[in-house]
Amino acid sequence: MVNDKMCVGVESGRLMVRFNPEMTDDVMEKEGVTPMDFTRKVMKGYAFVDIDVLNTKKKVEYWVNLALEYNKIAKASKPKKRVQKQ
């Protein structure tokens, strides 16, 4: 989380990246990238990057920087209402 917004994460040997949805076609063409379907539904502006293609510092930095750049303009998720226990 950066600025209370999802940015990057690690899940089962792959990197989760949040990016500008307008870049979807370009992002999905990159090696080792698959749409994020964590909930069995593809989420726009999110992708998984296979850890095996992140074999240099430069490659990791590319994805982290992509996510950080979008984070500057991304909308934060709506806060979930908390259910009070009685």
MMTF fields as JSON, N, C-alpha, C and O atoms, coordinates in Angstrom:
{
  "mmtfVersion": "1.0.0",
  "mmtfProducer": "UNKNOWN",
  "numBonds": 343,
  "numAtoms": 344,
  "numGroups": 86,
  "numChains": 1,
  "numModels": 1,
  "chainsPerModel": [1],
  "groupsPerChain": [86],
  "chainIdList": ["A"],
  "bondAtomList": [4, 2, 8, 6, 12, 10, 16, 14, 20, 18, 24, 22, 28, 26, 32, 30, 36, 34, 40, 38, 44, 42, 48, 46, 52, 50, 56, 54, 60, 58, 64, 62, 68, 66, 72, 70, 76, 74, 80, 78, 84, 82, 88, 86, 92, 90, 96, 94, 100, 98, 104, 102, 108, 106, 112, 110, 116, 114, 120, 118, 124, 122, 128, 126, 132, 130, 136, 134, 140, 138, 144, 142, 148, 146, 152, 150, 156, 154, 160, 158, 164, 162, 168, 166, 172, 170, 176, 174, 180, 178, 184, 182, 188, 186, 192, 190, 196, 194, 200, 198, 204, 202, 208, 206, 212, 210, 216, 214, 220, 218, 224, 222, 228, 226, 232, 230, 236, 234, 240, 238, 244, 242, 248, 246, 252, 250, 256, 254, 260, 258, 264, 262, 268, 266, 272, 270, 276, 274, 280, 278, 284, 282, 288, 286, 292, 290, 296, 294, 300, 298, 304, 302, 308, 306, 312, 310, 316, 314, 320, 318, 324, 322, 328, 326, 332, 330, 336, 334, 340, 338],
  "bondOrderList": [1, 1, 1, 1, 1, 1, 1, 1, 1, 1, 1, 1, 1, 1, 1, 1, 1, 1, 1, 1, 1, 1, 1, 1, 1, 1, 1, 1, 1, 1, 1, 1, 1, 1, 1, 1, 1, 1, 1, 1, 1, 1, 1, 1, 1, 1, 1, 1, 1, 1, 1, 1, 1, 1, 1, 1, 1, 1, 1, 1, 1, 1, 1, 1, 1, 1, 1, 1, 1, 1, 1, 1, 1, 1, 1, 1, 1, 1, 1, 1, 1, 1, 1, 1, 1],
  "groupList": [{"groupName": "MET", "atomNameList": ["N", "CA", "C", "O"], "elementList": ["N", "C", "C", "O"], "formalChargeList": [0, 0, 0, 0], "bondAtomList": [1, 0, 2, 1, 3, 2], "bondOrderList": [1, 1, 2], "singleLetterCode": "M", "chemCompType": "L-PEPTIDE LINKING"}, {"groupName": "VAL", "atomNameList": ["N", "CA", "C", "O"], "elementList": ["N", "C", "C", "O"], "formalChargeList": [0, 0, 0, 0], "bondAtomList": [1, 0, 2, 1, 3, 2], "bondOrderList": [1, 1, 2], "singleLetterCode": "V", "chemCompType": "L-PEPTIDE LINKING"}, {"groupName": "ASN", "atomNameList": ["N", "CA", "C", "O"], "elementList": ["N", "C", "C", "O"], "formalChargeList": [0, 0, 0, 0], "bondAtomList": [1, 0, 2, 1, 3, 2], "bondOrderList": [1, 1, 2], "singleLetterCode": "N", "chemCompType": "L-PEPTIDE LINKING"}, {"groupName": "ASP", "atomNameList": ["N", "CA", "C", "O"], "elementList": ["N", "C", "C", "O"], "formalChargeList": [0, 0, 0, 0], "bondAtomList": [1, 0, 2, 1, 3, 2], "bondOrderList": [1, 1, 2], "singleLetterCode": "D", "chemCompType": "L-PEPTIDE LINKING"}, {"groupName": "LYS", "atomNameList": ["N", "CA", "C", "O"], "elementList": ["N", "C", "C", "O"], "formalChargeList": [0, 0, 0, 0], "bondAtomList": [1, 0, 2, 1, 3, 2], "bondOrderList": [1, 1, 2], "singleLetterCode": "K", "chemCompType": "L-PEPTIDE LINKING"}, {"groupName": "CYS", "atomNameList": ["N", "CA", "C", "O"], "elementList": ["N", "C", "C", "O"], "formalChargeList": [0, 0, 0, 0], "bondAtomList": [1, 0, 2, 1, 3, 2], "bondOrderList": [1, 1, 2], "singleLetterCode": "C", "chemCompType": "L-PEPTIDE LINKING"}, {"groupName": "GLY", "atomNameList": ["N", "CA", "C", "O"], "elementList": ["N", "C", "C", "O"], "formalChargeList": [0, 0, 0, 0], "bondAtomList": [1, 0, 2, 1, 3, 2], "bondOrderList": [1, 1, 2], "singleLetterCode": "G", "chemCompType": "PEPTIDE LINKING"}, {"groupName": "GLU", "atomNameList": ["N", "CA", "C", "O"], "elementList": ["N", "C", "C", "O"], "formalChargeList": [0, 0, 0, 0], "bondAtomList": [1, 0, 2, 1, 3, 2], "bondOrderList": [1, 1, 2], "singleLetterCode": "E", "chemCompType": "L-PEPTIDE LINKING"}, {"groupName": "SER", "atomNameList": ["N", "CA", "C", "O"], "elementList": ["N", "C", "C", "O"], "formalChargeList": [0, 0, 0, 0], "bondAtomList": [1, 0, 2, 1, 3, 2], "bondOrderList": [1, 1, 2], "singleLetterCode": "S", "chemCompType": "L-PEPTIDE LINKING"}, {"groupName": "ARG", "atomNameList": ["N", "CA", "C", "O"], "elementList": ["N", "C", "C", "O"], "formalChargeList": [0, 0, 0, 0], "bondAtomList": [1, 0, 2, 1, 3, 2], "bondOrderList": [1, 1, 2], "singleLetterCode": "R", "chemCompType": "L-PEPTIDE LINKING"}, {"groupName": "LEU", "atomNameList": ["N", "CA", "C", "O"], "elementList": ["N", "C", "C", "O"], "formalChargeList": [0, 0, 0, 0], "bondAtomList": [1, 0, 2, 1, 3, 2], "bondOrderList": [1, 1, 2], "singleLetterCode": "L", "chemCompType": "L-PEPTIDE LINKING"}, {"groupName": "PHE", "atomNameList": ["N", "CA", "C", "O"], "elementList": ["N", "C", "C", "O"], "formalChargeList": [0, 0, 0, 0], "bondAtomList": [1, 0, 2, 1, 3, 2], "bondOrderList": [1, 1, 2], "singleLetterCode": "F", "chemCompType": "L-PEPTIDE LINKING"}, {"groupName": "PRO", "atomNameList": ["N", "CA", "C", "O"], "elementList": ["N", "C", "C", "O"], "formalChargeList": [0, 0, 0, 0], "bondAtomList": [1, 0, 2, 1, 3, 2], "bondOrderList": [1, 1, 2], "singleLetterCode": "P", "chemCompType": "L-PEPTIDE LINKING"}, {"groupName": "THR", "atomNameList": ["N", "CA", "C", "O"], "elementList": ["N", "C", "C", "O"], "formalChargeList": [0, 0, 0, 0], "bondAtomList": [1, 0, 2, 1, 3, 2], "bondOrderList": [1, 1, 2], "singleLetterCode": "T", "chemCompType": "L-PEPTIDE LINKING"}, {"groupName": "TYR", "atomNameList": ["N", "CA", "C", "O"], "elementList": ["N", "C", "C", "O"], "formalChargeList": [0, 0, 0, 0], "bondAtomList": [1, 0, 2, 1, 3, 2], "bondOrderList": [1, 1, 2], "singleLetterCode": "Y", "chemCompType": "L-PEPTIDE LINKING"}, {"groupName": "ALA", "atomNameList": ["N", "CA", "C", "O"], "elementList": ["N", "C", "C", "O"], "formalChargeList": [0, 0, 0, 0], "bondAtomList": [1, 0, 2, 1, 3, 2], "bondOrderList": [1, 1, 2], "singleLetterCode": "A", "chemCompType": "L-PEPTIDE LINKING"}, {"groupName": "ILE", "atomNameList": ["N", "CA", "C", "O"], "elementList": ["N", "C", "C", "O"], "formalChargeList": [0, 0, 0, 0], "bondAtomList": [1, 0, 2, 1, 3, 2], "bondOrderList": [1, 1, 2], "singleLetterCode": "I", "chemCompType": "L-PEPTIDE LINKING"}, {"groupName": "TRP", "atomNameList": ["N", "CA", "C", "O"], "elementList": ["N", "C", "C", "O"], "formalChargeList": [0, 0, 0, 0], "bondAtomList": [1, 0, 2, 1, 3, 2], "bondOrderList": [1, 1, 2], "singleLetterCode": "W", "chemCompType": "L-PEPTIDE LINKING"}, {"groupName": "GLN", "atomNameList": ["N", "CA", "C", "O"], "elementList": ["N", "C", "C", "O"], "formalChargeList": [0, 0, 0, 0], "bondAtomList": [1, 0, 2, 1, 3, 2], "bondOrderList": [1, 1, 2], "singleLetterCode": "Q", "chemCompType": "L-PEPTIDE LINKING"}],
  "groupTypeList": [0, 1, 2, 3, 4, 0, 5, 1, 6, 1, 7, 8, 6, 9, 10, 0, 1, 9, 11, 2, 12, 7, 0, 13, 3, 3, 1, 0, 7, 4, 7, 6, 1, 13, 12, 0, 3, 11, 13, 9, 4, 1, 0, 4, 6, 14, 15, 11, 1, 3, 16, 3, 1, 10, 2, 13, 4, 4, 4, 1, 7, 14, 17, 1, 2, 10, 15, 10, 7, 14, 2, 4, 16, 15, 4, 15, 8, 4, 12, 4, 4, 9, 1, 18, 4, 18],
  "groupIdList": [1, 2, 3, 4, 5, 6, 7, 8, 9, 10, 11, 12, 13, 14, 15, 16, 17, 18, 19, 20, 21, 22, 23, 24, 25, 26, 27, 28, 29, 30, 31, 32, 33, 34, 35, 36, 37, 38, 39, 40, 41, 42, 43, 44, 45, 46, 47, 48, 49, 50, 51, 52, 53, 54, 55, 56, 57, 58, 59, 60, 61, 62, 63, 64, 65, 66, 67, 68, 69, 70, 71, 72, 73, 74, 75, 76, 77, 78, 79, 80, 81, 82, 83, 84, 85, 86],
  "secStructList": [7, 5, 6, 6, 5, 7, 7, 3, 3, 3, 3, 6, 6, 3, 3, 3, 3, 3, 7, 7, 4, 4, 4, 2, 2, 2, 2, 2, 6, 1, 6, 6, 3, 3, 3, 7, 7, 6, 6, 1, 1, 7, 7, 6, 6, 3, 3, 3, 3, 3, 4, 4, 4, 7, 7, 1, 2, 2, 2, 2, 2, 2, 2, 2, 2, 2, 2, 2, 2, 2, 2, 6, 6, 7, 7, 7, 7, 7, 7, 7, 7, 7, 7, 7, 7, 7],
  "xCoordList": [0.856, 0.0, 0.902, 1.881, 0.544, 1.218, 0.12, -0.777, 0.189, -0.838, -2.239, -3.197, -2.345, -3.616, -4.221, -5.436, -3.375, -3.833, -2.997, -1.789, -3.65, -2.938, -1.897, -2.187, -0.7, 0.374, 1.055, 0.919, 1.774, 2.416, 2.3, 2.071, 2.462, 2.437, 3.006, 3.254, 3.211, 3.726, 2.698, 2.169, 2.427, 1.426, 1.86, 1.93, 2.153, 2.47, 3.471, 3.177, 4.628, 5.67, 5.443, 6.001, 4.632, 4.412, 4.18, 3.718, 4.516, 4.369, 3.037, 2.707, 2.274, 1.031, 1.365, 1.988, 0.945, 1.235, -0.058, -0.869, -0.245, -1.366, -0.814, 0.18, -1.462, -0.967, -2.134, -3.295, -1.823, -2.848, -3.605, -2.993, -4.906, -5.674, -5.568, -5.777, -5.244, -5.065, -3.862, -3.737, -2.983, -1.778, -1.962, -0.994, -3.174, -3.419, -2.834, -2.143, -3.089, -2.583, -1.065, -0.527, -0.367, 1.099, 1.607, 2.549, 0.995, 1.428, 1.244, 2.127, 0.115, -0.171, 0.726, 0.811, 1.392, 2.313, 3.679, 4.473, 3.961, 5.267, 5.399, 4.417, 6.629, 6.932, 6.521, 6.798, 5.862, 5.521, 4.331, 4.084, 3.589, 2.473, 1.149, 0.907, 0.296, -1.053, -2.012, -1.625, -3.252, -4.231, -4.416, -4.325, -4.67, -4.931, -6.366, -7.318, -6.491, -7.811, -7.905, -8.425, -7.402, -7.326, -8.687, -8.779, -9.727, -11.078, -11.856, -13.085, -11.119, -11.68, -12.361, -13.073, -12.135, -12.641, -11.451, -10.741, -11.235, -10.115, -10.349, -11.416, -9.333, -9.422, -8.643, -7.443, -9.317, -8.676, -7.607, -7.808, -6.464, -5.391, -4.539, -3.742, -4.699, -3.891, -3.36, -4.043, -2.143, -1.563, -0.654, -0.165, -0.446, 0.557, 1.758, 1.605, 2.956, 4.198, 4.9, 5.191, 5.172, 5.829, 7.206, 7.988, 7.489, 8.741, 9.958, 11.031, 9.815, 10.938, 11.457, 12.621, 10.624, 11.088, 11.663, 12.18, 11.577, 12.11, 13.511, 13.79, 14.377, 15.701, 16.807, 17.979, 16.447, 17.429, 16.799, 15.578, 17.645, 17.17, 16.412, 15.4, 16.898, 16.273, 14.839, 13.957, 14.597, 13.253, 12.305, 11.153, 12.776, 11.949, 11.628, 10.487, 12.637, 12.431, 11.426, 10.647, 11.431, 10.478, 9.047, 8.249, 8.73, 7.365, 6.999, 5.883, 7.923, 7.649, 7.437, 6.515, 8.274, 8.127, 6.833, 6.195, 6.438, 5.172, 4.018, 3.131, 4.041, 2.99, 3.039, 1.995, 4.218, 4.345, 3.893, 3.287, 4.179, 3.737, 2.21, 1.629, 1.571, 0.11, -0.474, -1.531, 0.202, -0.285, -0.51, -1.387, 0.272, 0.146, -1.227, -1.727, -1.837, -3.119, -4.274, -5.43, -3.963, -4.997, -5.927, -5.531, -7.161, -8.129, -7.981, -7.717, -8.154, -8.12, -9.419, -10.466, -9.339, -10.55, -11.458, -11.007, -12.736, -13.696, -13.528, -13.427, -13.498, -13.37, -14.575, -15.721, -14.282, -15.371, -16.007, -15.334, -17.318, -18.029, -17.749, -17.819, -17.439, -17.184, -18.482, -19.283, -18.665, -19.851, -19.519, -18.554, -20.327, -20.094, -20.683, -21.807, -19.874, -20.35, -21.209, -20.923, -22.26, -23.163, -22.968, -23.647],
  "yCoordList": [-1.176, 0.0, 1.239, 1.321, 2.184, 3.479, 4.53, 4.469, 5.483, 6.524, 5.919, 6.409, 4.869, 4.168, 3.582, 3.41, 3.276, 2.684, 1.448, 1.427, 0.42, -0.782, -0.41, 0.371, -0.957, -0.606, -1.862, -2.174, -2.575, -3.833, -4.811, -4.418, -6.081, -7.101, -8.394, -8.521, -9.346, -10.659, -11.699, -11.687, -12.604, -13.644, -14.902, -14.907, -15.961, -17.28, -17.241, -17.746, -16.661, -16.668, -15.738, -15.932, -14.739, -13.756, -12.39, -12.262, -11.385, -10.009, -9.469, -9.626, -8.84, -8.191, -6.725, -6.1, -6.176, -4.795, -4.084, -4.608, -2.884, -2.044, -1.004, -0.339, -0.865, 0.042, 0.774, 0.445, 1.755, 2.523, 1.601, 1.041, 1.429, 0.527, 0.856, -0.017, 2.106, 2.481, 1.784, 1.749, 1.231, 0.549, -0.966, -1.689, -1.447, -2.888, -3.659, -4.656, -3.234, -3.977, -4.098, -5.179, -3.002, -3.032, -3.899, -4.672, -3.778, -4.548, -6.041, -6.832, -6.43, -7.853, -8.516, -9.743, -7.725, -8.275, -8.605, -9.301, -8.124, -8.341, -9.796, -10.449, -10.271, -11.645, -11.916, -11.117, -13.043, -13.48, -12.791, -12.968, -12.009, -11.242, -11.938, -12.407, -11.995, -12.516, -11.557, -10.858, -11.533, -10.669, -11.108, -12.296, -10.169, -10.508, -10.992, -10.257, -12.231, -12.848, -13.507, -14.614, -12.821, -13.35, -13.805, -14.781, -13.113, -13.463, -14.195, -14.257, -14.746, -15.431, -14.462, -14.873, -13.19, -12.148, -11.256, -10.797, -11.011, -10.177, -8.75, -8.172, -8.202, -6.838, -5.902, -6.087, -4.905, -3.942, -3.162, -2.732, -2.993, -2.22, -2.985, -2.392, -4.289, -5.136, -6.312, -6.827, -6.733, -7.886, -8.64, -8.093, -9.899, -10.702, -10.819, -10.994, -10.721, -10.919, -12.107, -12.104, -13.125, -14.34, -13.997, -13.291, -14.491, -14.185, -14.616, -14.03, -15.633, -16.123, -15.099, -15.169, -14.151, -13.127, -11.906, -10.993, -11.889, -10.768, -11.107, -11.073, -11.431, -11.948, -10.894, -11.232, -9.621, -8.54, -7.391, -7.243, -6.602, -5.434, -4.488, -3.908, -4.334, -3.433, -3.862, -3.014, -5.167, -5.669, -5.445, -5.059, -5.682, -5.44, -3.953, -3.574, -3.118, -1.672, -1.186, -0.275, -1.777, -1.379, -1.521, -0.589, -2.681, -2.945, -2.104, -1.592, -1.963, -1.137, 0.316, 0.972, 0.815, 2.201, 2.399, 3.445, 1.411, 1.49, 1.655, 2.486, 0.86, 0.933, 2.257, 2.85, 2.715, 3.968, 5.167, 6.095, 5.156, 6.251, 6.311, 7.393, 5.17, 5.171, 5.536, 6.163, 5.152, 5.438, 6.928, 7.319, 7.751, 9.204, 9.716, 10.706, 9.034, 9.493, 8.533, 8.851, 7.37, 6.367, 6.816, 7.521, 6.391, 6.67, 5.631, 4.457, 6.077, 5.153, 4.359, 4.836, 3.16, 2.36, 3.028, 3.711, 2.816, 3.358, 2.608, 1.381, 3.327, 2.646, 1.727, 2.096, 0.542, -0.397, -0.028, 0.359, -0.159, 0.121, -1.004, -2.187, -0.608, -1.592, -1.939, -1.07, -3.201, -3.67, -3.704, -4.341, -3.015, -2.985, -4.243, -4.656, -4.824, -5.999, -5.544, -4.548, -6.288, -5.928, -6.814, -6.651],
  "zCoordList": [0.0, 0.0, 0.0, 0.742, -0.845, -0.882, -0.918, -1.758, -0.018, 0.075, 0.216, -0.382, 0.999, 1.235, -0.041, -0.131, -1.026, -2.282, -2.592, -2.354, -3.125, -3.518, -4.57, -5.477, -4.458, -5.383, -5.923, -7.106, -5.085, -5.46, -4.298, -3.154, -4.612, -3.58, -4.121, -5.32, -3.243, -3.631, -3.233, -2.121, -4.172, -3.935, -4.667, -5.896, -3.938, -4.507, -5.659, -6.743, -5.448, -6.46, -7.625, -8.705, -7.411, -8.461, -7.838, -6.705, -8.617, -8.172, -8.671, -9.846, -7.798, -8.19, -8.387, -7.529, -9.528, -9.867, -10.237, -11.001, -9.689, -10.1, -11.068, -10.774, -12.221, -13.249, -13.892, -13.649, -14.704, -15.396, -16.353, -17.262, -16.178, -17.041, -18.531, -19.373, -18.861, -20.262, -20.889, -22.113, -20.066, -20.548, -20.644, -20.879, -20.469, -20.386, -21.561, -21.35, -22.778, -23.94, -23.913, -24.154, -23.622, -23.573, -22.431, -22.609, -21.271, -20.102, -20.337, -20.007, -20.897, -21.089, -22.135, -22.183, -22.967, -23.963, -23.367, -24.0, -22.178, -21.561, -21.091, -20.74, -21.098, -20.706, -19.255, -18.36, -19.042, -17.698, -17.059, -15.866, -17.83, -17.274, -17.564, -18.676, -16.542, -16.693, -15.983, -15.046, -16.434, -15.759, -14.311, -14.001, -13.442, -12.05, -11.933, -12.197, -11.537, -11.381, -10.015, -9.875, -9.032, -7.665, -7.154, -6.409, -7.545, -7.096, -8.199, -8.169, -9.171, -10.343, -11.306, -12.222, -11.087, -11.978, -12.311, -11.416, -13.614, -14.019, -13.537, -13.742, -12.895, -12.374, -13.287, -13.493, -13.831, -14.725, -13.967, -12.831, -14.631, -14.029, -13.039, -12.312, -13.005, -12.119, -12.927, -13.812, -12.619, -13.3, -12.341, -11.353, -12.661, -11.978, -12.899, -14.108, -12.329, -13.07, -12.442, -11.246, -13.253, -12.774, -12.213, -12.851, -11.041, -10.349, -11.168, -11.02, -12.035, -12.829, -13.835, -14.228, -14.262, -15.211, -14.492, -15.136, -13.182, -12.398, -11.908, -10.709, -12.844, -12.493, -12.481, -12.319, -12.651, -12.509, -11.723, -11.676, -11.121, -10.373, -11.3, -10.907, -12.522, -13.492, -13.804, -13.934, -13.925, -14.224, -13.047, -13.243, -11.849, -10.662, -10.552, -10.29, -10.755, -10.679, -11.716, -11.436, -12.906, -13.941, -13.412, -13.515, -12.852, -12.394, -11.176, -11.087, -10.251, -9.064, -9.484, -9.0, -10.37, -10.833, -11.612, -11.491, -12.409, -13.137, -12.151, -12.351, -11.09, -10.074, -9.306, -9.033, -8.964, -8.219, -9.052, -8.518, -10.339, -11.2, -11.25, -11.164, -11.386, -11.426, -10.065, -9.988, -9.01, -7.662, -7.443, -6.673, -8.113, -7.955, -8.401, -7.867, -9.384, -9.921, -9.645, -9.925, -9.1, -8.836, -7.721, -6.792, -7.843, -6.783, -5.683, -5.944, -4.476, -3.348, -3.308, -3.745, -2.786, -2.615, -1.606, -0.687, -1.799, -0.84, 0.474, 0.477, 1.584, 2.867, 3.096, 2.84, 3.577, 3.86, 5.185, 6.14, 5.213, 6.448, 7.43, 7.097, 8.614, 9.656, 10.351, 10.694, 10.546, 11.247, 12.73, 13.153, 13.5, 14.934, 15.567, 15.282, 16.433, 17.168, 18.315, 18.98, 18.534, 19.631, 20.813, 21.827]
}
